[in-house]
Amino acid sequence: MKRIIVIGGGFSGIACLNRLLTYRGKIDLTLINDKGDFNFLPMLPDCISGKVNPEYLAFDLANLSRRVNFVRDRVTGIDLKEKMILASRQTLNYDLLLVGSGSETNFYGNDEIRKAAFKLDNVDDVKDLAGVMSRERIGSYVIAGAGYTGIEVATNLRIALNRKKIKGRIVIVERATSILGPLPQWMKNYVLANLKSMDIEVFTESSVAGVSGRRIALSGGKVFDDAILIWAAGVETSGFIRNLNIEKNPQGRIKVDEYLRFHDSCFAAGDAAFFSYQGNYLRMAVQFSIMQGDCAGINIIKTLQGKELVKYRPVDLGYIIPMANNKSCGILLGFSVKGILPVFLHYLMCVYRLMGLRNKLGVLLSLASYRLRW
């Protein structure tokens, strides 16, 4: 019986498992993940403003399927030659492997900031942030990173403070010359105008120089007292991937071929994979993670059957920059969208992709009750 291991219980890992569960032959299927549940990351910022209860963003991985052996452990390495997974408490042998371990917050080796900053990698992180906000008087919220997450966090913070009638300075700090990286200029202008209307400040070409208790200093000399730092300044792959002696990009993502392979009998998908298509490398996105996980699952089945593998062909549906005051923007199917429409579509897709009927209904009720309260 072939042993198939999936590393990572995120979007790509779950998509791969769902495909593998359609296989009628006998296989030994194992999922290994360092946490006991799947966390729906795209809606974590909504928990800050109270739109969504974080309890509805977690799904117990032990409830996936009786055909899946769930191992809760942290992967520390992969022995590609011996086809062995090295974990904190055990070793596991495989015949076929998917690496779908996603990404995590990148502190760029700065332990001072790692210890001081809040992050949004999982449900527990957003609960920690909400707890501090409810217990302590905070004068300034400094958000490092002006990408999707940083902007979404900032707008949800402003809504939360406004609802509670609490004053607070919200500042986004970005090392680059502009927000939102390579995205179109019209989108940057739209987002900047909306941030300004929400009294959210943006400092570009600036970075966090140091943190001492509740005192945060920026590279340009600005200092914020009674402040907390929320880190959204980039991500990296898991440590065990960074230690693999294979080709990777600067973020540590594994370079895969057209079949999503990176080694004999090994595949990678989602944020862990670095895939080139028509001369461009795909950005990290939920839609690509799900599609790649499914394709990797198909190719694992094809391998079991001794059939020709299928090439992964990405379909880019677009992207949305969610902002909590219902003035979002994005590109959908090649068309520019602004205002309430992208907000509606964002939540529609989030509910569709949530795992578990309880969670879907819970999020719908949370959103509905939020609108009724305010």
Secondary structure, DSSP 4 states (H G I P E B T S, - for coil): -EEEEEE--SHHHHHHHHHHTT--S-EEEEEEESSSEEE-GGGHHHHHHTSS-GGGGEEEGGGS-TTEEEEE--EEEEETTTTEEEESS-EEE-SEEEE----EE--TT-HHHHHH-B--SSHHHHHHHHHHHHHS--SEEEEE--SHHHHHHHHHHHHHHHHTT---EEEEE-SSSSSSTTS-HHHHHHHHHHHHHTTEEEE-S--EEEEETTEEEETTS-EESSEEEEE-S-EE--HHHHTSSS-B-TT-PEE--TTSEEETTEEE-GGGEE-EETTEEPPP-HHHHHHHHHHHHHHHHHHHHT-PPPPP-----EEEE--TTS-EEEEETTEEEEEHHHHHHHHHHHHHH-SSHHHHHHHHHHHHHHHHH-
